[in-house]
Amino acid sequence: YGGEAGGSTTYDMVKQKMTEKNYGEASDLLDQMLAKDPGQPNAWLTLARARDANGQKPASIAAYQKYLEIKPKEAGATGAMLQVMVEAGQCSQANTVAQAAASRLVSQGANALAPINFSWGMALECLGEYEAAGLKFSQVLSSGNARYTEPARTNVQRMKDLQDLEEYKKKKARQGG
């Protein structure tokens, strides 16, 4: 999950709840842990994942933000938070956060930035910016990040298809029908 958070008995219970897909109880236990010691990054990350899995998108984003306050250079967690933001309909905010994160973390290289750029592409798609989204997915495709290669390839083609559809609709509208 979020790695080890001190090896506590409570965290062992959290891992068990997560394995059982009992995300509500895992979240409750994590809330108790974090109330006692809010400086546990792995507990914040696990809480973000539990809340996301439980459909609590805004609460998941808030937990990711707490995690990223402690670990600001984590591109993977940033990408995951951006994905949750897109799923929550916060596409404009995700676009802004992605742009800032990509600039701030550029020194990590294209492979490490793949999760951010992939989710940035999803945010751009959500905003109807298919050409820009396609460019982000192309960056991911050329990054060499194996986890994102196939999804990026699929999305590059999908953005081309969406651009073609938009162009067809405009042409049809110009023709009066």
C-alpha positions as a printed Julia matrix, in Angstrom:
177×3 Matrix{Float64}:
   0.0    0.0     0.0
   1.71   3.21    0.97
   4.8    1.32    2.18
   5.33   0.75    5.86
   4.08   3.38    8.28
   6.19   2.43   11.24
   5.29  -1.27   11.31
   2.55  -0.68   13.85
  -0.21  -3.11   14.73
  -2.71  -0.52   13.5
  -0.97  -0.36   10.14
  -1.03  -4.16    9.93
  -4.8   -3.92   10.43
  -4.97  -1.26    7.7
  -3.13  -3.57    5.28
  -5.57  -6.36    6.13
  -8.58  -4.08    5.56
  -7.13  -2.92    2.22
  -6.54  -6.53    1.14
 -10.15  -7.32    2.08
 -11.25  -4.25    0.07
 -12.77  -2.82    3.24
 -11.7    0.69    2.38
 -14.02   2.48    4.8
 -12.58   0.71    7.84
  -9.04   1.16    6.5
  -9.74   4.9     6.16
 -11.08   5.06    9.71
  -7.94   3.39   11.08
  -5.7    5.67    9.05
  -7.61   8.74   10.26
  -6.92   7.6    13.84
  -3.22   7.08   13.09
  -2.88  10.45   11.4
  -4.71  12.26   14.2
  -1.93  11.06   16.53
   0.93  11.65   14.09
   0.15  13.58   10.87
   3.75  13.34    9.68
   3.42   9.8     8.3
   3.62  10.09    4.5
   2.85   6.44    3.81
  -0.29   6.62    5.91
  -1.44   9.65    3.87
  -0.72   7.8     0.62
  -2.61   4.73    1.75
  -5.49   6.92    2.94
  -5.61   8.6    -0.48
  -5.79   5.19   -2.18
  -8.41   3.87    0.25
 -10.62   6.92   -0.19
 -10.27   6.74   -3.96
 -11.18   3.04   -3.96
 -14.17   3.9    -1.75
 -15.38   6.52   -4.25
 -14.5    9.49   -2.03
 -12.69  11.51   -4.71
 -12.44  14.91   -2.92
 -11.22  13.23    0.29
  -8.74  11.2    -1.75
  -7.39  14.35   -3.41
  -7.01  16.01    0.01
  -5.04  13.02    1.32
  -2.81  13.01   -1.78
  -2.17  16.71   -1.21
  -1.1   16.02    2.39
   1.19  13.25    1.16
   2.7   15.53   -1.48
   3.32  18.27    1.09
   5.63  15.79    2.81
   7.0   14.16   -0.38
   6.77  16.85   -3.09
   9.03  15.05   -5.57
   6.84  11.95   -5.94
   5.83  11.99   -9.6
   3.88   8.73   -9.35
   1.67   9.97   -6.53
   1.24  13.3    -8.31
   0.05  11.45  -11.41
  -2.34   9.36   -9.31
  -3.78  12.48   -7.67
  -4.23  14.1   -11.08
  -6.1   11.03  -12.28
  -8.45  11.24   -9.3
  -8.95  14.95  -10.01
  -9.96  14.14  -13.61
 -12.31  11.39  -12.41
 -13.85  13.93  -10.0
 -14.45  16.36  -12.88
 -11.74  18.77  -11.7
 -10.16  18.85  -15.16
  -9.15  22.5   -15.23
  -7.51  22.23  -11.81
  -5.78  19.0   -12.84
  -4.44  20.75  -15.95
  -3.01  23.58  -13.81
  -1.51  21.23  -11.2
  -0.01  19.0   -13.92
   1.65  21.94  -15.64
   3.21  23.14  -12.39
   4.3   19.63  -11.35
   5.86  18.85  -14.73
   7.83  22.11  -14.59
   8.9   21.54  -10.99
   9.93  17.89  -11.55
  11.39  18.14  -15.09
  14.85  17.2   -13.8
  13.54  13.7   -13.01
  13.32  12.93  -16.74
  10.62  11.79  -19.14
  10.3    8.28  -17.73
   9.61   9.54  -14.2
   7.2   12.2   -15.5
   5.11   9.67  -17.45
   2.41   9.36  -14.73
   2.02  13.14  -14.6
   1.98  13.55  -18.37
  -0.5   10.69  -18.81
  -2.94  12.19  -16.32
  -2.3   15.63  -17.84
  -3.37  14.17  -21.17
  -6.55  12.88  -19.54
  -7.23  16.35  -18.1
  -6.73  17.95  -21.51
  -9.06  15.4   -23.1
 -11.66  16.19  -20.45
 -11.33  19.87  -21.42
 -11.88  18.98  -25.1
  -8.29  19.87  -26.01
  -7.69  16.72  -28.06
  -4.64  17.9   -29.97
  -2.83  18.96  -26.78
  -3.91  15.72  -25.1
  -2.52  13.72  -28.01
   0.8   15.52  -27.63
   0.93  14.62  -23.92
   0.16  10.97  -24.69
   2.86  11.03  -27.39
   5.35  12.32  -24.8
   4.39   9.44  -22.53
   4.75   6.98  -25.4
   8.27   8.21  -26.15
   9.26   8.28  -22.45
  10.1    4.59  -22.33
   7.93   4.04  -19.25
   6.71   0.46  -19.75
   3.69   0.85  -17.48
   2.23   3.6   -19.65
   3.32   2.54  -23.17
   0.19   0.68  -24.26
  -2.35   3.03  -22.62
  -0.5    5.99  -24.17
  -0.47   4.34  -27.61
  -4.23   3.71  -27.36
  -4.89   7.28  -26.27
  -2.75   8.81  -29.03
  -4.97   7.08  -31.57
  -8.12   7.96  -29.64
  -7.18  11.65  -29.64
  -6.64  11.49  -33.43
 -10.08   9.9   -33.77
 -11.67  12.58  -31.57
  -9.95  15.33  -33.57
 -11.26  13.76  -36.79
 -14.77  13.58  -35.32
 -14.61  17.24  -34.27
 -13.45  18.22  -37.75
 -16.27  16.18  -39.32
 -18.85  17.91  -37.09
 -17.5   21.35  -38.03
 -17.55  20.47  -41.73
 -21.1   19.14  -41.43
 -22.19  22.32  -39.61
 -20.64  24.49  -42.34
 -22.59  22.51  -44.92
 -25.81  23.26  -43.06
 -26.62  20.0   -41.53
